[in-house]
Amino acid sequence: MLRWAETAGIIAWGRNGRKQTLLKVPNLQQGLRLARRRTTTSCYNTLTPPMSHCMRIAFISKACLVGTYQRKLEELAALPDIDLTAIVPPAWTDERGTLQLEREHLDGYRLIVEPIVFDGSYHLYFYPRIARQLDALRPDLIHIDEEPYNFATYHLLRIAKRLSAKTVFFAWQNLNRRYPFPFNLIERAVLRRADACIAGNHASARVWRAKGFQGPIRVIPQFGIDPEIFSPDPGEPRNAVFTMGYVGRLVREKGLDLLLHAAAKLPGEWRLEIVGSGPRRRALIQLADRLRVRERVTFHPWLPSAQLPSRYRAFDVLVLPSRSKRNWKEQFGRVLIEAMACGVPVIGSTCGELPHVVGDAGLIFPEGEVAALHARLDRLRQDAGLRRDLAARGRPHVLQHYTQKQIAAATAQVYREVMAGG
């Protein structure tokens, strides 16, 4: 049985009366959490001192509040040359409401919950006391999971430079936009000082190069999927009525009004399941009433990430009918890969990155065109063979490109290149 002690922030373990230093941690509670987790071959989780060639990584991300996203952290921590600490806020508020931290996949790394100020303000929020955590961790590299024009990124980059830590920022932004003061100065400073950029899509990579970033840029989605969680269930009965689904924010740019108009034109029996929340909910319910299809459309509240696979499996098709705005276009479309991994056919628009994500494993329609979306829905409604074919193509497409393990491995390679000075 292991016996634990704390001495000046050093956690030690003893077996048969012998003691050996395991790891410096900020406090005993964190050390005990470390001890209870499964052992793996990673730097962090073996009951031996960390290997000398381990990279100490601080991964700072409000997105990792979501439980399924934490699988990426587990995959990173499982790599033999990474000693990982993740820092997240306790909650984040957006148009869907307040998302609390989901503690679902915590093996192999430290998780620190650090308060933020200006919750819900993407550009202004930051961690006012995070410097003391980073001072204690002394990371070799800080992964800032945030756009370069946001104050949180600049604040963390300043701390990193004081600690002589390398920095990598993540960006989804796929439009070359000009920002007002002071965010233009923040962006300029980050692009000048950061060591590398991970862009979530190809257009984003082009934006940051055009804006003058000189460091390495790698195109890697922010998160992938866990194929064991997002998987088909062959035991589930198929729907007697053709069922379309949407999962996401209820905002104008997601094109749900287009989906309602396209569905309303379908003959025969059908259902539309809308999962999510946002400011357009009331307007969408009113539109369904005007189209006289309200009894066929069900609005569900936003679901925790762990409940999404069973919801996807209840769909005959997942639809993402996004349309571009002057200041926005689709940056990835994560729900598409989640649905495909569950064996569900998908339809996406030509907005932003969606055609690249779908590839030849789903159907694409010109954004904003109700008639084209209707035609694809009606084709799938009538053709069960096509639905089976798309389902059979979708999951292999995701497994080839978009698993958490693949994305973690690609991200770790960026860390290695940065630490090597490449």
QUIBEL-V335960 format. One record per residue. N is the residue number from 1. RES is the residue in one small letter. SS is DSSP state (hx for helix, st for strand, lp for the rest). OMEGA is omega in whole degrees, 0 to 359 (999 if undefined). D_CENTER is the distance of its C-alpha to the mean C-alpha in Angstrom with 1 decimal. Layout:
((N & RES & SS & OMEGA & D_CENTER) (N & RES & SS & OMEGA & D_CENTER))
This chain:
((1 & m & lp & 181 & 38.4) (2 & l & lp & 174 & 36.4) (3 & r & st & 186 & 37.7) (4 & w & st & 177 & 35.5) (5 & a & st & 177 & 36.9) (6 & e & st & 176 & 35.7) (7 & t & st & 178 & 37.7) (8 & a & lp & 177 & 36.7) (9 & g & lp & 179 & 33.0) (10 & i & st & 178 & 33.5) (11 & i & st & 180 & 32.6) (12 & a & st & 176 & 35.1) (13 & w & st & 181 & 35.7) (14 & g & st & 176 & 39.1) (15 & r & st & 181 & 40.4) (16 & n & lp & 174 & 44.2) (17 & g & lp & 179 & 44.9) (18 & r & st & 180 & 43.2) (19 & k & st & 178 & 40.4) (20 & q & st & 178 & 37.9) (21 & t & st & 176 & 35.3) (22 & l & st & 190 & 31.8) (23 & l & st & 171 & 29.5) (24 & k & st & 176 & 29.7) (25 & v & lp & 184 & 27.5) (26 & p & lp & 182 & 27.8) (27 & n & lp & 184 & 29.4) (28 & l & hx & 181 & 30.7) (29 & q & hx & 179 & 28.3) (30 & q & hx & 178 & 25.4) (31 & g & hx & 178 & 27.6) (32 & l & hx & 176 & 28.4) (33 & r & hx & 177 & 24.8) (34 & l & hx & 186 & 24.6) (35 & a & hx & 186 & 27.8) (36 & r & hx & 184 & 26.8) (37 & r & lp & 180 & 23.8) (38 & r & lp & 174 & 24.4) (39 & t & lp & 176 & 25.9) (40 & t & lp & 179 & 24.3) (41 & t & lp & 182 & 25.4) (42 & s & lp & 177 & 23.0) (43 & c & lp & 195 & 24.5) (44 & y & lp & 196 & 23.4) (45 & n & lp & 175 & 24.3) (46 & t & lp & 181 & 27.8) (47 & l & lp & 176 & 30.8) (48 & t & lp & 177 & 32.1) (49 & p & lp & 178 & 31.7) (50 & p & lp & 179 & 28.7) (51 & m & lp & 187 & 29.5) (52 & s & lp & 183 & 30.8) (53 & h & lp & 178 & 28.5) (54 & c & lp & 170 & 25.2) (55 & m & st & 176 & 22.8) (56 & r & st & 186 & 22.0) (57 & i & st & 169 & 18.4) (58 & a & st & 183 & 17.1) (59 & f & st & 188 & 13.3) (60 & i & st & 192 & 12.9) (61 & s & lp & 171 & 9.7) (62 & k & lp & 179 & 9.8) (63 & a & hx & 182 & 6.1) (64 & c & hx & 164 & 7.3) (65 & l & hx & 184 & 9.7) (66 & v & lp & 187 & 8.0) (67 & g & hx & 183 & 10.0) (68 & t & hx & 179 & 8.5) (69 & y & hx & 181 & 5.6) (70 & q & hx & 176 & 9.0) (71 & r & hx & 175 & 10.2) (72 & k & hx & 179 & 9.0) (73 & l & hx & 177 & 11.1) (74 & e & hx & 179 & 13.9) (75 & e & hx & 175 & 14.0) (76 & l & hx & 183 & 14.4) (77 & a & hx & 180 & 16.9) (78 & a & lp & 180 & 18.8) (79 & l & lp & 191 & 19.8) (80 & p & lp & 183 & 23.4) (81 & d & lp & 182 & 23.2) (82 & i & st & 172 & 20.3) (83 & d & st & 195 & 21.0) (84 & l & st & 168 & 17.7) (85 & t & st & 176 & 17.4) (86 & a & st & 178 & 14.2) (87 & i & st & 183 & 15.0) (88 & v & st & 172 & 13.3) (89 & p & lp & 178 & 15.2) (90 & p & lp & 182 & 16.8) (91 & a & st & 175 & 15.3) (92 & w & st & 183 & 14.0) (93 & t & st & 172 & 15.8) (94 & d & st & 185 & 15.2) (95 & e & lp & 178 & 17.0) (96 & r & lp & 185 & 15.9) (97 & g & st & 181 & 17.5) (98 & t & st & 177 & 16.7) (99 & l & st & 176 & 13.9) (100 & q & st & 179 & 15.3) (101 & l & lp & 175 & 13.9) (102 & e & lp & 181 & 13.5) (103 & r & lp & 186 & 15.2) (104 & e & lp & 185 & 14.6) (105 & h & lp & 190 & 13.9) (106 & l & lp & 184 & 15.9) (107 & d & lp & 167 & 18.2) (108 & g & lp & 181 & 19.2) (109 & y & lp & 175 & 17.9) (110 & r & st & 174 & 18.9) (111 & l & st & 179 & 16.9) (112 & i & st & 177 & 18.4) (113 & v & st & 187 & 18.0) (114 & e & lp & 181 & 19.2) (115 & p & lp & 176 & 20.4) (116 & i & lp & 169 & 19.5) (117 & v & st & 184 & 21.8) (118 & f & lp & 177 & 21.3) (119 & d & lp & 178 & 18.5) (120 & g & lp & 178 & 16.9) (121 & s & lp & 186 & 18.2) (122 & y & lp & 185 & 15.5) (123 & h & lp & 190 & 18.3) (124 & l & lp & 186 & 20.5) (125 & y & lp & 172 & 18.7) (126 & f & st & 181 & 19.1) (127 & y & lp & 189 & 20.0) (128 & p & lp & 185 & 23.8) (129 & r & lp & 185 & 24.7) (130 & i & hx & 182 & 22.1) (131 & a & hx & 182 & 24.8) (132 & r & hx & 176 & 26.7) (133 & q & hx & 181 & 23.8) (134 & l & hx & 174 & 23.3) (135 & d & hx & 180 & 27.1) (136 & a & hx & 182 & 27.3) (137 & l & hx & 183 & 24.5) (138 & r & lp & 183 & 25.9) (139 & p & lp & 171 & 22.9) (140 & d & lp & 184 & 23.6) (141 & l & st & 176 & 20.3) (142 & i & st & 176 & 17.8) (143 & h & st & 182 & 14.3) (144 & i & st & 187 & 13.5) (145 & d & lp & 191 & 9.9) (146 & e & lp & 179 & 11.5) (147 & e & lp & 186 & 13.6) (148 & p & lp & 181 & 17.1) (149 & y & lp & 179 & 19.1) (150 & n & lp & 184 & 17.8) (151 & f & hx & 180 & 20.2) (152 & a & hx & 181 & 17.9) (153 & t & hx & 180 & 17.4) (154 & y & hx & 180 & 21.2) (155 & h & hx & 180 & 22.0) (156 & l & hx & 179 & 20.1) (157 & l & hx & 177 & 21.5) (158 & r & hx & 178 & 25.0) (159 & i & hx & 181 & 24.6) (160 & a & hx & 181 & 23.5) (161 & k & hx & 177 & 26.5) (162 & r & hx & 181 & 28.8) (163 & l & lp & 185 & 27.6) (164 & s & lp & 177 & 27.9) (165 & a & lp & 174 & 24.3) (166 & k & st & 181 & 22.5) (167 & t & st & 172 & 19.4) (168 & v & st & 174 & 16.4) (169 & f & st & 177 & 14.3) (170 & f & st & 181 & 11.1) (171 & a & st & 171 & 11.7) (172 & w & lp & 191 & 10.7) (173 & q & lp & 184 & 14.2) (174 & n & lp & 173 & 16.2) (175 & l & lp & 180 & 19.5) (176 & n & lp & 186 & 22.1) (177 & r & lp & 174 & 22.7) (178 & r & lp & 184 & 25.3) (179 & y & lp & 179 & 24.5) (180 & p & lp & 173 & 27.2) (181 & f & lp & 2 & 28.6) (182 & p & lp & 188 & 27.2) (183 & f & hx & 174 & 23.8) (184 & n & hx & 178 & 25.5) (185 & l & hx & 176 & 27.0) (186 & i & hx & 180 & 23.8) (187 & e & hx & 182 & 22.1) (188 & r & hx & 181 & 25.3) (189 & a & hx & 180 & 25.5) (190 & v & hx & 180 & 22.0) (191 & l & hx & 179 & 22.6) (192 & r & hx & 190 & 25.9) (193 & r & hx & 183 & 25.0) (194 & a & lp & 183 & 21.6) (195 & d & lp & 180 & 22.0) (196 & a & st & 178 & 19.1) (197 & c & st & 167 & 16.3) (198 & i & st & 180 & 13.2) (199 & a & st & 183 & 12.7) (200 & g & lp & 179 & 9.9) (201 & n & lp & 186 & 12.9) (202 & h & hx & 179 & 16.6) (203 & a & hx & 178 & 17.8) (204 & s & hx & 178 & 15.9) (205 & a & hx & 179 & 17.6) (206 & r & hx & 180 & 20.9) (207 & v & hx & 186 & 20.4) (208 & w & hx & 175 & 20.2) (209 & r & hx & 179 & 23.0) (210 & a & hx & 180 & 25.1) (211 & k & lp & 171 & 24.6) (212 & g & lp & 178 & 26.2) (213 & f & lp & 186 & 23.6) (214 & q & lp & 183 & 25.7) (215 & g & lp & 178 & 23.4) (216 & p & st & 175 & 21.6) (217 & i & st & 176 & 18.6) (218 & r & st & 179 & 16.5) (219 & v & st & 181 & 14.3) (220 & i & lp & 176 & 11.3) (221 & p & lp & 183 & 7.9) (222 & q & lp & 180 & 5.2) (223 & f & lp & 172 & 4.2) (224 & g & lp & 177 & 7.1) (225 & i & st & 172 & 9.0) (226 & d & lp & 185 & 11.8) (227 & p & lp & 177 & 14.9) (228 & e & lp & 179 & 16.9) (229 & i & lp & 179 & 15.0) (230 & f & lp & 186 & 14.3) (231 & s & lp & 176 & 17.8) (232 & p & lp & 173 & 20.9) (233 & d & lp & 184 & 23.6) (234 & p & lp & 180 & 26.9) (235 & g & lp & 181 & 28.8) (236 & e & lp & 179 & 27.4) (237 & p & lp & 179 & 30.1) (238 & r & lp & 182 & 29.4) (239 & n & lp & 173 & 29.8) (240 & a & lp & 180 & 33.3) (241 & v & lp & 179 & 32.1) (242 & f & st & 187 & 29.7) (243 & t & st & 176 & 26.4) (244 & m & st & 181 & 23.8) (245 & g & st & 173 & 20.4) (246 & y & st & 176 & 17.8) (247 & v & st & 178 & 14.6) (248 & g & lp & 181 & 13.1) (249 & r & lp & 177 & 14.6) (250 & l & lp & 180 & 18.3) (251 & v & lp & 188 & 19.0) (252 & r & hx & 186 & 21.5) (253 & e & hx & 179 & 19.3) (254 & k & hx & 170 & 17.7) (255 & g & lp & 182 & 21.3) (256 & l & hx & 175 & 22.1) (257 & d & hx & 176 & 25.7) (258 & l & hx & 180 & 25.9) (259 & l & hx & 179 & 24.8) (260 & l & hx & 179 & 27.3) (261 & h & hx & 181 & 30.1) (262 & a & hx & 180 & 29.4) (263 & a & hx & 183 & 29.3) (264 & a & hx & 181 & 32.5) (265 & k & lp & 183 & 34.4) (266 & l & lp & 175 & 33.8) (267 & p & lp & 174 & 37.0) (268 & g & lp & 182 & 37.3) (269 & e & lp & 175 & 35.2) (270 & w & st & 176 & 31.4) (271 & r & st & 173 & 28.7) (272 & l & st & 180 & 25.6) (273 & e & st & 181 & 22.9) (274 & i & st & 183 & 20.6) (275 & v & st & 178 & 17.8) (276 & g & lp & 178 & 16.4) (277 & s & lp & 181 & 18.0) (278 & g & lp & 188 & 18.9) (279 & p & lp & 183 & 22.0) (280 & r & lp & 185 & 23.1) (281 & r & hx & 182 & 23.7) (282 & r & hx & 181 & 27.4) (283 & a & hx & 180 & 28.0) (284 & l & hx & 176 & 26.5) (285 & i & hx & 178 & 28.6) (286 & q & hx & 177 & 31.6) (287 & l & hx & 177 & 30.9) (288 & a & hx & 176 & 30.9) (289 & d & hx & 182 & 34.2) (290 & r & hx & 179 & 35.7) (291 & l & lp & 179 & 34.8) (292 & r & lp & 177 & 36.4) (293 & v & lp & 186 & 33.5) (294 & r & hx & 183 & 32.3) (295 & e & hx & 179 & 33.5) (296 & r & hx & 185 & 31.3) (297 & v & st & 179 & 28.0) (298 & t & st & 177 & 26.2) (299 & f & st & 179 & 23.7) (300 & h & st & 175 & 21.6) (301 & p & lp & 177 & 19.8) (302 & w & lp & 184 & 16.0) (303 & l & lp & 170 & 15.4) (304 & p & lp & 187 & 13.7) (305 & s & hx & 183 & 11.0) (306 & a & hx & 181 & 13.8) (307 & q & hx & 184 & 16.0) (308 & l & hx & 182 & 14.2) (309 & p & hx & 180 & 15.6) (310 & s & hx & 177 & 19.1) (311 & r & hx & 178 & 18.6) (312 & y & hx & 184 & 17.5) (313 & r & hx & 178 & 20.5) (314 & a & lp & 181 & 22.8) (315 & f & lp & 167 & 22.2) (316 & d & lp & 176 & 24.4) (317 & v & st & 173 & 22.0) (318 & l & st & 184 & 18.6) (319 & v & st & 173 & 19.1) (320 & l & st & 189 & 17.0) (321 & p & lp & 187 & 19.9) (322 & s & lp & 175 & 18.3) (323 & r & lp & 185 & 20.8) (324 & s & lp & 169 & 20.8) (325 & k & st & 179 & 22.1) (326 & r & lp & 184 & 23.9) (327 & n & lp & 181 & 21.1) (328 & w & st & 164 & 18.0) (329 & k & lp & 187 & 17.0) (330 & e & lp & 182 & 14.1) (331 & q & lp & 177 & 11.5) (332 & f & lp & 183 & 9.9) (333 & g & lp & 186 & 10.2) (334 & r & hx & 182 & 7.6) (335 & v & hx & 179 & 10.4) (336 & l & hx & 182 & 12.7) (337 & i & hx & 177 & 11.6) (338 & e & hx & 180 & 11.3) (339 & a & hx & 179 & 14.8) (340 & m & hx & 179 & 16.2) (341 & a & hx & 177 & 15.4) (342 & c & lp & 179 & 17.3) (343 & g & lp & 182 & 20.2) (344 & v & lp & 175 & 20.0) (345 & p & st & 181 & 21.2) (346 & v & st & 170 & 19.2) (347 & i & st & 177 & 20.5) (348 & g & st & 177 & 18.8) (349 & s & st & 177 & 20.5) (350 & t & lp & 183 & 21.2) (351 & c & lp & 171 & 19.1) (352 & g & lp & 187 & 17.2) (353 & e & lp & 189 & 15.1) (354 & l & hx & 179 & 15.6) (355 & p & hx & 179 & 18.7) (356 & h & hx & 181 & 17.3) (357 & v & hx & 183 & 14.4) (358 & v & hx & 183 & 17.1) (359 & g & lp & 178 & 19.8) (360 & d & lp & 183 & 22.9) (361 & a & lp & 179 & 21.2) (362 & g & lp & 180 & 21.3) (363 & l & st & 180 & 23.2) (364 & i & st & 175 & 22.8) (365 & f & st & 180 & 24.9) (366 & p & lp & 185 & 25.8) (367 & e & lp & 177 & 23.9) (368 & g & lp & 185 & 26.0) (369 & e & lp & 182 & 28.6) (370 & v & hx & 183 & 29.3) (371 & a & hx & 180 & 31.9) (372 & a & hx & 177 & 29.7) (373 & l & hx & 178 & 27.0) (374 & h & hx & 182 & 29.9) (375 & a & hx & 181 & 31.4) (376 & r & hx & 176 & 28.3) (377 & l & hx & 181 & 27.9) (378 & d & hx & 178 & 31.6) (379 & r & hx & 179 & 31.6) (380 & l & hx & 179 & 29.0) (381 & r & hx & 185 & 30.9) (382 & q & hx & 192 & 34.1) (383 & d & lp & 179 & 33.0) (384 & a & hx & 178 & 31.8) (385 & g & hx & 177 & 32.2) (386 & l & hx & 177 & 29.7) (387 & r & hx & 179 & 27.2) (388 & r & hx & 180 & 27.9) (389 & d & hx & 180 & 27.7) (390 & l & hx & 177 & 24.3) (391 & a & hx & 180 & 22.9) (392 & a & hx & 179 & 24.5) (393 & r & hx & 188 & 23.0) (394 & g & hx & 183 & 19.4) (395 & r & hx & 176 & 18.5) (396 & p & hx & 178 & 20.1) (397 & h & hx & 179 & 18.3) (398 & v & hx & 181 & 14.9) (399 & l & hx & 180 & 16.5) (400 & q & hx & 190 & 17.8) (401 & h & hx & 199 & 14.9) (402 & y & lp & 175 & 11.4) (403 & t & st & 177 & 11.6) (404 & q & hx & 181 & 9.9) (405 & k & hx & 179 & 13.4) (406 & q & hx & 182 & 13.9) (407 & i & hx & 176 & 10.9) (408 & a & hx & 180 & 12.0) (409 & a & hx & 179 & 15.5) (410 & a & hx & 178 & 15.0) (411 & t & hx & 179 & 13.4) (412 & a & hx & 178 & 16.3) (413 & q & hx & 174 & 18.7) (414 & v & hx & 178 & 17.8) (415 & y & hx & 182 & 18.6) (416 & r & hx & 180 & 21.9) (417 & e & hx & 180 & 22.8) (418 & v & hx & 182 & 22.4) (419 & m & hx & 178 & 24.4) (420 & a & lp & 180 & 27.0) (421 & g & lp & 181 & 27.4) (422 & g & lp & 999 & 26.2))
